[in-house]
Amino acid sequence: MAKEVPIAEKSLLTPEEAAAYFNIGVNKIRMMTDSPSCPYVLWSGSRRLIKRKMFEEYLYKHYSI
């Protein structure tokens, strides 16, 4: 039986989880992470995962997105 890990405890988030956690639209998350040199995205094959802490730091440093 697999346990569900709360989003706040995850290191890597799917775009849908990141959208729910940060209250940002999924399309905006995907647009922000489209660049191959994006520092807060990890590609696992074609799967996009957002590094939660790095993305959080990025958001805190910016006035608007």
PQR file of N, CA, C, O and H, with PARSE charges and radii, in Angstrom:
ATOM      1  N   MET A   1       0.837  -1.185   0.000 -0.4000 1.5000
ATOM      2  CA  MET A   1       0.000   0.000   0.000 -0.0000 2.0000
ATOM      3  C   MET A   1       0.881   1.248   0.000  0.5500 1.7000
ATOM      4  O   MET A   1       1.656   1.461   0.933 -0.5500 1.4000
ATOM      5  N   ALA A   2       0.768   2.063  -1.030 -0.4000 1.5000
ATOM      6  CA  ALA A   2       1.584   3.265  -1.174 -0.0000 2.0000
ATOM      7  C   ALA A   2       0.985   4.411  -0.363  0.5500 1.7000
ATOM      8  O   ALA A   2      -0.229   4.608  -0.335 -0.5500 1.4000
ATOM      9  H   ALA A   2       0.139   1.890  -1.788  0.4000 1.0000
ATOM     10  N   LYS A   3       1.872   5.161   0.297 -0.4000 1.5000
ATOM     11  CA  LYS A   3       1.439   6.329   1.062 -0.0000 2.0000
ATOM     12  C   LYS A   3       1.479   7.561   0.171  0.5500 1.7000
ATOM     13  O   LYS A   3       2.373   7.706  -0.663 -0.5500 1.4000
ATOM     14  H   LYS A   3       2.859   5.001   0.275  0.4000 1.0000
ATOM     15  N   GLU A   4       0.516   8.438   0.349 -0.4000 1.5000
ATOM     16  CA  GLU A   4       0.474   9.703  -0.378 -0.0000 2.0000
ATOM     17  C   GLU A   4       1.290  10.732   0.402  0.5500 1.7000
ATOM     18  O   GLU A   4       1.024  10.983   1.577 -0.5500 1.4000
ATOM     19  H   GLU A   4      -0.210   8.320   1.026  0.4000 1.0000
ATOM     20  N   VAL A   5       2.280  11.322  -0.256 -0.4000 1.5000
ATOM     21  CA  VAL A   5       3.134  12.321   0.375 -0.0000 2.0000
ATOM     22  C   VAL A   5       2.512  13.695   0.141  0.5500 1.7000
ATOM     23  O   VAL A   5       2.183  14.037  -0.995 -0.5500 1.4000
ATOM     24  H   VAL A   5       2.497  11.118  -1.211  0.4000 1.0000
ATOM     25  N   PRO A   6       2.346  14.491   1.207 -0.5600 1.5000
ATOM     26  CA  PRO A   6       1.791  15.841   1.027  0.2800 2.0000
ATOM     27  C   PRO A   6       2.682  16.693   0.115  0.5500 1.7000
ATOM     28  O   PRO A   6       3.905  16.553   0.134 -0.5500 1.4000
ATOM     29  N   ILE A   7       2.077  17.560  -0.668 -0.4000 1.5000
ATOM     30  CA  ILE A   7       2.816  18.395  -1.618 -0.0000 2.0000
ATOM     31  C   ILE A   7       3.895  19.210  -0.912  0.5500 1.7000
ATOM     32  O   ILE A   7       4.991  19.367  -1.450 -0.5500 1.4000
ATOM     33  H   ILE A   7       1.084  17.673  -0.683  0.4000 1.0000
ATOM     34  N   ALA A   8       3.613  19.726   0.268 -0.4000 1.5000
ATOM     35  CA  ALA A   8       4.575  20.565   0.996 -0.0000 2.0000
ATOM     36  C   ALA A   8       5.836  19.800   1.389  0.5500 1.7000
ATOM     37  O   ALA A   8       6.859  20.418   1.683 -0.5500 1.4000
ATOM     38  H   ALA A   8       2.723  19.599   0.706  0.4000 1.0000
ATOM     39  N   GLU A   9       5.784  18.482   1.400 -0.4000 1.5000
ATOM     40  CA  GLU A   9       6.942  17.668   1.777 -0.0000 2.0000
ATOM     41  C   GLU A   9       7.702  17.118   0.574  0.5500 1.7000
ATOM     42  O   GLU A   9       8.747  16.490   0.744 -0.5500 1.4000
ATOM     43  H   GLU A   9       4.953  17.980   1.161  0.4000 1.0000
ATOM     44  N   LYS A  10       7.197  17.341  -0.633 -0.4000 1.5000
ATOM     45  CA  LYS A  10       7.845  16.837  -1.840 -0.0000 2.0000
ATOM     46  C   LYS A  10       8.952  17.779  -2.288  0.5500 1.7000
ATOM     47  O   LYS A  10       8.827  18.997  -2.155 -0.5500 1.4000
ATOM     48  H   LYS A  10       6.348  17.851  -0.771  0.4000 1.0000
ATOM     49  N   SER A  11      10.019  17.230  -2.812 -0.4000 1.5000
ATOM     50  CA  SER A  11      11.111  18.027  -3.373 -0.0000 2.0000
ATOM     51  C   SER A  11      10.825  18.386  -4.820  0.5500 1.7000
ATOM     52  O   SER A  11      11.158  19.482  -5.270 -0.5500 1.4000
ATOM     53  H   SER A  11      10.121  16.241  -2.921  0.4000 1.0000
ATOM     54  N   LEU A  12      10.212  17.471  -5.544 -0.4000 1.5000
ATOM     55  CA  LEU A  12       9.897  17.667  -6.956 -0.0000 2.0000
ATOM     56  C   LEU A  12       8.387  17.628  -7.145  0.5500 1.7000
ATOM     57  O   LEU A  12       7.699  16.756  -6.613 -0.5500 1.4000
ATOM     58  H   LEU A  12       9.942  16.580  -5.178  0.4000 1.0000
ATOM     59  N   LEU A  13       7.887  18.589  -7.913 -0.4000 1.5000
ATOM     60  CA  LEU A  13       6.450  18.680  -8.149 -0.0000 2.0000
ATOM     61  C   LEU A  13       6.146  18.583  -9.631  0.5500 1.7000
ATOM     62  O   LEU A  13       6.923  19.054 -10.461 -0.5500 1.4000
ATOM     63  H   LEU A  13       8.446  19.297  -8.345  0.4000 1.0000
ATOM     64  N   THR A  14       5.031  17.981  -9.961 -0.4000 1.5000
ATOM     65  CA  THR A  14       4.541  18.005 -11.338 -0.0000 2.0000
ATOM     66  C   THR A  14       4.017  19.420 -11.592  0.5500 1.7000
ATOM     67  O   THR A  14       3.766  20.155 -10.636 -0.5500 1.4000
ATOM     68  H   THR A  14       4.400  17.598  -9.287  0.4000 1.0000
ATOM     69  N   PRO A  15       3.849  19.815 -12.839 -0.5600 1.5000
ATOM     70  CA  PRO A  15       3.282  21.143 -13.108  0.2800 2.0000
ATOM     71  C   PRO A  15       1.905  21.348 -12.448  0.5500 1.7000
ATOM     72  O   PRO A  15       1.599  22.449 -11.991 -0.5500 1.4000
ATOM     73  N   GLU A  16       1.097  20.317 -12.399 -0.4000 1.5000
ATOM     74  CA  GLU A  16      -0.221  20.417 -11.773 -0.0000 2.0000
ATOM     75  C   GLU A  16      -0.097  20.634 -10.265  0.5500 1.7000
ATOM     76  O   GLU A  16      -0.819  21.451  -9.693 -0.5500 1.4000
ATOM     77  H   GLU A  16       1.345  19.423 -12.771  0.4000 1.0000
ATOM     78  N   GLU A  17       0.816  19.903  -9.623 -0.4000 1.5000
ATOM     79  CA  GLU A  17       1.041  20.080  -8.183 -0.0000 2.0000
ATOM     80  C   GLU A  17       1.606  21.466  -7.889  0.5500 1.7000
ATOM     81  O   GLU A  17       1.188  22.119  -6.933 -0.5500 1.4000
ATOM     82  H   GLU A  17       1.402  19.239 -10.087  0.4000 1.0000
ATOM     83  N   ALA A  18       2.557  21.915  -8.713 -0.4000 1.5000
ATOM     84  CA  ALA A  18       3.141  23.244  -8.531 -0.0000 2.0000
ATOM     85  C   ALA A  18       2.086  24.331  -8.692  0.5500 1.7000
ATOM     86  O   ALA A  18       2.083  25.311  -7.947 -0.5500 1.4000
ATOM     87  H   ALA A  18       2.896  21.385  -9.490  0.4000 1.0000
ATOM     88  N   ALA A  19       1.198  24.162  -9.654 -0.4000 1.5000
ATOM     89  CA  ALA A  19       0.127  25.135  -9.867 -0.0000 2.0000
ATOM     90  C   ALA A  19      -0.769  25.219  -8.635  0.5500 1.7000
ATOM     91  O   ALA A  19      -1.145  26.314  -8.217 -0.5500 1.4000
ATOM     92  H   ALA A  19       1.200  23.365 -10.259  0.4000 1.0000
ATOM     93  N   ALA A  20      -1.107  24.089  -8.060 -0.4000 1.5000
ATOM     94  CA  ALA A  20      -1.957  24.069  -6.865 -0.0000 2.0000
ATOM     95  C   ALA A  20      -1.209  24.646  -5.664  0.5500 1.7000
ATOM     96  O   ALA A  20      -1.785  25.409  -4.888 -0.5500 1.4000
ATOM     97  H   ALA A  20      -0.801  23.199  -8.400  0.4000 1.0000
ATOM     98  N   TYR A  21       0.050  24.292  -5.505 -0.4000 1.5000
ATOM     99  CA  TYR A  21       0.843  24.724  -4.343 -0.0000 2.0000
ATOM    100  C   TYR A  21       1.115  26.225  -4.369  0.5500 1.7000
ATOM    101  O   TYR A  21       0.990  26.893  -3.342 -0.5500 1.4000
ATOM    102  H   TYR A  21       0.518  23.672  -6.134  0.4000 1.0000
ATOM    103  N   PHE A  22       1.485  26.764  -5.535 -0.4000 1.5000
ATOM    104  CA  PHE A  22       1.865  28.170  -5.642 -0.0000 2.0000
ATOM    105  C   PHE A  22       0.720  29.078  -6.114  0.5500 1.7000
ATOM    106  O   PHE A  22       0.897  30.291  -6.221 -0.5500 1.4000
ATOM    107  H   PHE A  22       1.586  26.222  -6.370  0.4000 1.0000
ATOM    108  N   ASN A  23      -0.448  28.497  -6.395 -0.4000 1.5000
ATOM    109  CA  ASN A  23      -1.608  29.249  -6.853 -0.0000 2.0000
ATOM    110  C   ASN A  23      -1.306  30.002  -8.161  0.5500 1.7000
ATOM    111  O   ASN A  23      -1.636  31.179  -8.310 -0.5500 1.4000
ATOM    112  H   ASN A  23      -0.592  27.511  -6.308  0.4000 1.0000
ATOM    113  N   ILE A  24      -0.679  29.299  -9.085 -0.4000 1.5000
ATOM    114  CA  ILE A  24      -0.344  29.816 -10.412 -0.0000 2.0000
ATOM    115  C   ILE A  24      -0.960  28.840 -11.410  0.5500 1.7000
ATOM    116  O   ILE A  24      -1.032  27.641 -11.139 -0.5500 1.4000
ATOM    117  H   ILE A  24      -0.411  28.344  -8.964  0.4000 1.0000
ATOM    118  N   GLY A  25      -1.396  29.330 -12.537 -0.4000 1.5000
ATOM    119  CA  GLY A  25      -2.000  28.460 -13.544 -0.0000 2.0000
ATOM    120  C   GLY A  25      -1.011  27.449 -14.127  0.5500 1.7000
ATOM    121  O   GLY A  25       0.187  27.715 -14.221 -0.5500 1.4000
ATOM    122  H   GLY A  25      -1.338  30.304 -12.758  0.4000 1.0000
ATOM    123  N   VAL A  26      -1.529  26.305 -14.509 -0.4000 1.5000
ATOM    124  CA  VAL A  26      -0.694  25.245 -15.092 -0.0000 2.0000
ATOM    125  C   VAL A  26      -0.041  25.729 -16.384  0.5500 1.7000
ATOM    126  O   VAL A  26       1.130  25.439 -16.631 -0.5500 1.4000
ATOM    127  H   VAL A  26      -2.502  26.089 -14.432  0.4000 1.0000
ATOM    128  N   ASN A  27      -0.786  26.461 -17.207 -0.4000 1.5000
ATOM    129  CA  ASN A  27      -0.209  26.965 -18.457 -0.0000 2.0000
ATOM    130  C   ASN A  27       0.949  27.922 -18.191  0.5500 1.7000
ATOM    131  O   ASN A  27       1.948  27.895 -18.908 -0.5500 1.4000
ATOM    132  H   ASN A  27      -1.737  26.696 -17.006  0.4000 1.0000
ATOM    133  N   LYS A  28       0.826  28.768 -17.167 -0.4000 1.5000
ATOM    134  CA  LYS A  28       1.903  29.699 -16.803 -0.0000 2.0000
ATOM    135  C   LYS A  28       3.122  28.914 -16.320  0.5500 1.7000
ATOM    136  O   LYS A  28       4.249  29.257 -16.677 -0.5500 1.4000
ATOM    137  H   LYS A  28       0.014  28.790 -16.584  0.4000 1.0000
ATOM    138  N   ILE A  29       2.922  27.876 -15.522 -0.4000 1.5000
ATOM    139  CA  ILE A  29       4.023  27.025 -15.032 -0.0000 2.0000
ATOM    140  C   ILE A  29       4.724  26.388 -16.227  0.5500 1.7000
ATOM    141  O   ILE A  29       5.953  26.388 -16.299 -0.5500 1.4000
ATOM    142  H   ILE A  29       2.006  27.597 -15.232  0.4000 1.0000
ATOM    143  N   ARG A  30       3.957  25.850 -17.156 -0.4000 1.5000
ATOM    144  CA  ARG A  30       4.553  25.203 -18.340 -0.0000 2.0000
ATOM    145  C   ARG A  30       5.334  26.214 -19.175  0.5500 1.7000
ATOM    146  O   ARG A  30       6.423  25.908 -19.660 -0.5500 1.4000
ATOM    147  H   ARG A  30       2.958  25.850 -17.097  0.4000 1.0000
ATOM    148  N   MET A  31       4.785  27.416 -19.345 -0.4000 1.5000
ATOM    149  CA  MET A  31       5.478  28.450 -20.110 -0.0000 2.0000
ATOM    150  C   MET A  31       6.803  28.835 -19.428  0.5500 1.7000
ATOM    151  O   MET A  31       7.821  29.015 -20.096 -0.5500 1.4000
ATOM    152  H   MET A  31       3.900  27.664 -18.951  0.4000 1.0000
ATOM    153  N   MET A  32       6.779  28.958 -18.115 -0.4000 1.5000
ATOM    154  CA  MET A  32       7.977  29.345 -17.357 -0.0000 2.0000
ATOM    155  C   MET A  32       9.050  28.267 -17.390  0.5500 1.7000
ATOM    156  O   MET A  32      10.233  28.572 -17.241 -0.5500 1.4000
ATOM    157  H   MET A  32       5.952  28.812 -17.572  0.4000 1.0000
ATOM    158  N   THR A  33       8.660  27.024 -17.579 -0.4000 1.5000
ATOM    159  CA  THR A  33       9.609  25.912 -17.532 -0.0000 2.0000
ATOM    160  C   THR A  33       9.918  25.323 -18.901  0.5500 1.7000
ATOM    161  O   THR A  33      10.527  24.256 -18.983 -0.5500 1.4000
ATOM    162  H   THR A  33       7.699  26.776 -17.700  0.4000 1.0000
ATOM    163  N   ASP A  34       9.516  25.989 -19.975 -0.4000 1.5000
ATOM    164  CA  ASP A  34       9.768  25.482 -21.330 -0.0000 2.0000
ATOM    165  C   ASP A  34      11.232  25.549 -21.746  0.5500 1.7000
ATOM    166  O   ASP A  34      11.681  24.734 -22.551 -0.5500 1.4000
ATOM    167  H   ASP A  34       9.021  26.856 -19.909  0.4000 1.0000
ATOM    168  N   SER A  35      11.970  26.495 -21.216 -0.4000 1.5000
ATOM    169  CA  SER A  35      13.366  26.677 -21.614 -0.0000 2.0000
ATOM    170  C   SER A  35      14.227  25.489 -21.175  0.5500 1.7000
ATOM    171  O   SER A  35      14.118  25.043 -20.033 -0.5500 1.4000
ATOM    172  H   SER A  35      11.604  27.157 -20.562  0.4000 1.0000
ATOM    173  N   PRO A  36      15.083  24.971 -22.067 -0.5600 1.5000
ATOM    174  CA  PRO A  36      15.956  23.856 -21.686  0.2800 2.0000
ATOM    175  C   PRO A  36      16.965  24.237 -20.592  0.5500 1.7000
ATOM    176  O   PRO A  36      17.486  23.364 -19.898 -0.5500 1.4000
ATOM    177  N   SER A  37      17.237  25.534 -20.442 -0.4000 1.5000
ATOM    178  CA  SER A  37      18.217  25.966 -19.436 -0.0000 2.0000
ATOM    179  C   SER A  37      17.552  26.449 -18.143  0.5500 1.7000
ATOM    180  O   SER A  37      18.210  27.067 -17.306 -0.5500 1.4000
ATOM    181  H   SER A  37      16.814  26.242 -21.006  0.4000 1.0000
ATOM    182  N   CYS A  38      16.282  26.177 -17.976 -0.4000 1.5000
ATOM    183  CA  CYS A  38      15.558  26.599 -16.778 -0.0000 2.0000
ATOM    184  C   CYS A  38      16.175  25.927 -15.549  0.5500 1.7000
ATOM    185  O   CYS A  38      16.237  24.699 -15.494 -0.5500 1.4000
ATOM    186  H   CYS A  38      15.748  25.675 -18.656  0.4000 1.0000
ATOM    187  N   PRO A  39      16.636  26.712 -14.554 -0.5600 1.5000
ATOM    188  CA  PRO A  39      17.350  26.127 -13.419  0.2800 2.0000
ATOM    189  C   PRO A  39      16.484  25.358 -12.431  0.5500 1.7000
ATOM    190  O   PRO A  39      17.006  24.556 -11.657 -0.5500 1.4000
ATOM    191  N   TYR A  40      15.180  25.582 -12.437 -0.4000 1.5000
ATOM    192  CA  TYR A  40      14.318  24.928 -11.453 -0.0000 2.0000
ATOM    193  C   TYR A  40      13.439  23.824 -12.044  0.5500 1.7000
ATOM    194  O   TYR A  40      12.438  23.435 -11.443 -0.5500 1.4000
ATOM    195  H   TYR A  40      14.755  26.233 -13.066  0.4000 1.0000
ATOM    196  N   VAL A  41      13.817  23.322 -13.225 -0.4000 1.5000
ATOM    197  CA  VAL A  41      13.078  22.203 -13.809 -0.0000 2.0000
ATOM    198  C   VAL A  41      14.022  21.022 -14.007  0.5500 1.7000
ATOM    199  O   VAL A  41      15.189  21.193 -14.361 -0.5500 1.4000
ATOM    200  H   VAL A  41      14.630  23.638 -13.713  0.4000 1.0000
ATOM    201  N   LEU A  42      13.504  19.838 -13.775 -0.4000 1.5000
ATOM    202  CA  LEU A  42      14.243  18.596 -13.987 -0.0000 2.0000
ATOM    203  C   LEU A  42      13.436  17.777 -14.978  0.5500 1.7000
ATOM    204  O   LEU A  42      12.252  17.516 -14.765 -0.5500 1.4000
ATOM    205  H   LEU A  42      12.556  19.699 -13.488  0.4000 1.0000
ATOM    206  N   TRP A  43      14.083  17.375 -16.062 -0.4000 1.5000
ATOM    207  CA  TRP A  43      13.411  16.549 -17.067 -0.0000 2.0000
ATOM    208  C   TRP A  43      13.738  15.087 -16.806  0.5500 1.7000
ATOM    209  O   TRP A  43      14.906  14.713 -16.710 -0.5500 1.4000
ATOM    210  H   TRP A  43      15.045  17.587 -16.235  0.4000 1.0000
ATOM    211  N   SER A  44      12.715  14.272 -16.694 -0.4000 1.5000
ATOM    212  CA  SER A  44      12.858  12.830 -16.558 -0.0000 2.0000
ATOM    213  C   SER A  44      12.226  12.248 -17.817  0.5500 1.7000
ATOM    214  O   SER A  44      11.028  11.966 -17.860 -0.5500 1.4000
ATOM    215  H   SER A  44      11.765  14.576 -16.773  0.4000 1.0000
ATOM    216  N   GLY A  45      13.060  12.075 -18.841 -0.4000 1.5000
ATOM    217  CA  GLY A  45      12.530  11.712 -20.152 -0.0000 2.0000
ATOM    218  C   GLY A  45      11.765  12.908 -20.675  0.5500 1.7000
ATOM    219  O   GLY A  45      12.337  13.986 -20.830 -0.5500 1.4000
ATOM    220  H   GLY A  45      14.033  12.304 -18.806  0.4000 1.0000
ATOM    221  N   SER A  46      10.478  12.738 -20.951 -0.4000 1.5000
ATOM    222  CA  SER A  46       9.657  13.863 -21.405 -0.0000 2.0000
ATOM    223  C   SER A  46       8.817  14.430 -20.260  0.5500 1.7000
ATOM    224  O   SER A  46       7.994  15.322 -20.466 -0.5500 1.4000
ATOM    225  H   SER A  46      10.013  11.862 -20.824  0.4000 1.0000
ATOM    226  N   ARG A  47       9.031  13.913 -19.069 -0.4000 1.5000
ATOM    227  CA  ARG A  47       8.282  14.360 -17.898 -0.0000 2.0000
ATOM    228  C   ARG A  47       8.981  15.551 -17.250  0.5500 1.7000
ATOM    229  O   ARG A  47      10.179  15.501 -16.974 -0.5500 1.4000
ATOM    230  H   ARG A  47       9.700  13.189 -18.902  0.4000 1.0000
ATOM    231  N   ARG A  48       8.236  16.605 -17.012 -0.4000 1.5000
ATOM    232  CA  ARG A  48       8.742  17.844 -16.438 -0.0000 2.0000
ATOM    233  C   ARG A  48       8.453  17.852 -14.936  0.5500 1.7000
ATOM    234  O   ARG A  48       7.303  17.705 -14.522 -0.5500 1.4000
ATOM    235  H   ARG A  48       7.263  16.645 -17.237  0.4000 1.0000
ATOM    236  N   LEU A  49       9.496  18.023 -14.122 -0.4000 1.5000
ATOM    237  CA  LEU A  49       9.331  18.119 -12.676 -0.0000 2.0000
ATOM    238  C   LEU A  49       9.935  19.437 -12.199  0.5500 1.7000
ATOM    239  O   LEU A  49      11.016  19.827 -12.641 -0.5500 1.4000
ATOM    240  H   LEU A  49      10.430  18.143 -14.458  0.4000 1.0000
ATOM    241  N   ILE A  50       9.244  20.109 -11.309 -0.4000 1.5000
ATOM    242  CA  ILE A  50       9.700  21.400 -10.809 -0.0000 2.0000
ATOM    243  C   ILE A  50      10.360  21.199  -9.454  0.5500 1.7000
ATOM    244  O   ILE A  50       9.795  20.574  -8.557 -0.5500 1.4000
ATOM    245  H   ILE A  50       8.366  19.792 -10.950  0.4000 1.0000
ATOM    246  N   LYS A  51      11.581  21.746  -9.321 -0.4000 1.5000
ATOM    247  CA  LYS A  51      12.307  21.701  -8.047 -0.0000 2.0000
ATOM    248  C   LYS A  51      11.667  22.743  -7.143  0.5500 1.7000
ATOM    249  O   LYS A  51      11.839  23.946  -7.342 -0.5500 1.4000
ATOM    250  H   LYS A  51      12.040  22.254 -10.050  0.4000 1.0000
ATOM    251  N   ARG A  52      10.929  22.269  -6.152 -0.4000 1.5000
ATOM    252  CA  ARG A  52      10.077  23.132  -5.335 -0.0000 2.0000
ATOM    253  C   ARG A  52      10.840  24.265  -4.660  0.5500 1.7000
ATOM    254  O   ARG A  52      10.434  25.422  -4.769 -0.5500 1.4000
ATOM    255  H   ARG A  52      10.789  21.292  -5.991  0.4000 1.0000
ATOM    256  N   LYS A  53      11.926  23.965  -3.971 -0.4000 1.5000
ATOM    257  CA  LYS A  53      12.654  25.003  -3.239 -0.0000 2.0000
ATOM    258  C   LYS A  53      13.267  26.039  -4.177  0.5500 1.7000
ATOM    259  O   LYS A  53      13.219  27.234  -3.886 -0.5500 1.4000
ATOM    260  H   LYS A  53      12.256  23.026  -3.883  0.4000 1.0000
ATOM    261  N   MET A  54      13.837  25.603  -5.288 -0.4000 1.5000
ATOM    262  CA  MET A  54      14.433  26.540  -6.239 -0.0000 2.0000
ATOM    263  C   MET A  54      13.361  27.427  -6.872  0.5500 1.7000
ATOM    264  O   MET A  54      13.572  28.625  -7.060 -0.5500 1.4000
ATOM    265  H   MET A  54      13.876  24.632  -5.523  0.4000 1.0000
ATOM    266  N   PHE A  55      12.220  26.840  -7.196 -0.4000 1.5000
ATOM    267  CA  PHE A  55      11.132  27.607  -7.789 -0.0000 2.0000
ATOM    268  C   PHE A  55      10.587  28.613  -6.782  0.5500 1.7000
ATOM    269  O   PHE A  55      10.268  29.748  -7.136 -0.5500 1.4000
ATOM    270  H   PHE A  55      12.048  25.867  -7.043  0.4000 1.0000
ATOM    271  N   GLU A  56      10.482  28.190  -5.529 -0.4000 1.5000
ATOM    272  CA  GLU A  56      10.031  29.065  -4.452 -0.0000 2.0000
ATOM    273  C   GLU A  56      10.962  30.276  -4.321  0.5500 1.7000
ATOM    274  O   GLU A  56      10.501  31.412  -4.213 -0.5500 1.4000
ATOM    275  H   GLU A  56      10.741  27.268  -5.241  0.4000 1.0000
ATOM    276  N   GLU A  57      12.274  30.024  -4.331 -0.4000 1.5000
ATOM    277  CA  GLU A  57      13.261  31.102  -4.248 -0.0000 2.0000
ATOM    278  C   GLU A  57      13.140  32.044  -5.442  0.5500 1.7000
ATOM    279  O   GLU A  57      13.222  33.262  -5.285 -0.5500 1.4000
ATOM    280  H   GLU A  57      12.649  29.101  -4.418  0.4000 1.0000
ATOM    281  N   TYR A  58      12.948  31.489  -6.620 -0.4000 1.5000
ATOM    282  CA  TYR A  58      12.772  32.295  -7.827 -0.0000 2.0000
ATOM    283  C   TYR A  58      11.571  33.227  -7.670  0.5500 1.7000
ATOM    284  O   TYR A  58      11.660  34.413  -7.989 -0.5500 1.4000
ATOM    285  H   TYR A  58      12.882  30.499  -6.748  0.4000 1.0000
ATOM    286  N   LEU A  59      10.459  32.699  -7.183 -0.4000 1.5000
ATOM    287  CA  LEU A  59       9.248  33.496  -7.030 -0.0000 2.0000
ATOM    288  C   LEU A  59       9.429  34.606  -5.988  0.5500 1.7000
ATOM    289  O   LEU A  59       8.937  35.719  -6.178 -0.5500 1.4000
ATOM    290  H   LEU A  59      10.387  31.736  -6.924  0.4000 1.0000
ATOM    291  N   TYR A  60      10.127  34.310  -4.895 -0.4000 1.5000
ATOM    292  CA  TYR A  60      10.336  35.315  -3.850 -0.0000 2.0000
ATOM    293  C   TYR A  60      11.199  36.476  -4.328  0.5500 1.7000
ATOM    294  O   TYR A  60      11.083  37.588  -3.813 -0.5500 1.4000
ATOM    295  H   TYR A  60      10.526  33.406  -4.741  0.4000 1.0000
ATOM    296  N   LYS A  61      12.060  36.227  -5.302 -0.4000 1.5000
ATOM    297  CA  LYS A  61      12.975  37.268  -5.798 -0.0000 2.0000
ATOM    298  C   LYS A  61      12.334  38.166  -6.862  0.5500 1.7000
ATOM    299  O   LYS A  61      12.890  39.212  -7.195 -0.5500 1.4000
ATOM    300  H   LYS A  61      12.154  35.324  -5.721  0.4000 1.0000
ATOM    301  N   HIS A  62      11.198  37.781  -7.389 -0.4000 1.5000
ATOM    302  CA  HIS A  62      10.579  38.522  -8.483 -0.0000 2.0000
ATOM    303  C   HIS A  62       9.303  39.229  -8.030  0.5500 1.7000
ATOM    304  O   HIS A  62       8.561  38.750  -7.172 -0.5500 1.4000
ATOM    305  H   HIS A  62      10.746  36.931  -7.118  0.4000 1.0000
ATOM    306  N   TYR A  63       9.087  40.375  -8.638 -0.4000 1.5000
ATOM    307  CA  TYR A  63       7.915  41.184  -8.329 -0.0000 2.0000
ATOM    308  C   TYR A  63       6.678  40.636  -9.041  0.5500 1.7000
ATOM    309  O   TYR A  63       5.588  40.595  -8.470 -0.5500 1.4000
ATOM    310  H   TYR A  63       9.690  40.764  -9.334  0.4000 1.0000
ATOM    311  N   SER A  64       6.859  40.219 -10.287 -0.4000 1.5000
ATOM    312  CA  SER A  64       5.736  39.670 -11.051 -0.0000 2.0000
ATOM    313  C   SER A  64       6.260  38.598 -12.002  0.5500 1.7000
ATOM    314  O   SER A  64       7.451  38.551 -12.309 -0.5500 1.4000
ATOM    315  H   SER A  64       7.744  40.253 -10.751  0.4000 1.0000
ATOM    316  N   ILE A  65       5.355  37.744 -12.461 -0.4000 1.5000
ATOM    317  CA  ILE A  65       5.743  36.693 -13.402 -0.0000 2.0000
ATOM    318  C   ILE A  65       4.867  36.754 -14.626  0.5500 1.7000
ATOM    319  O   ILE A  65       5.031  35.951 -15.544 -0.5500 1.4000
ATOM    320  H   ILE A  65       4.387  37.783 -12.212  0.4000 1.0000
TER
END
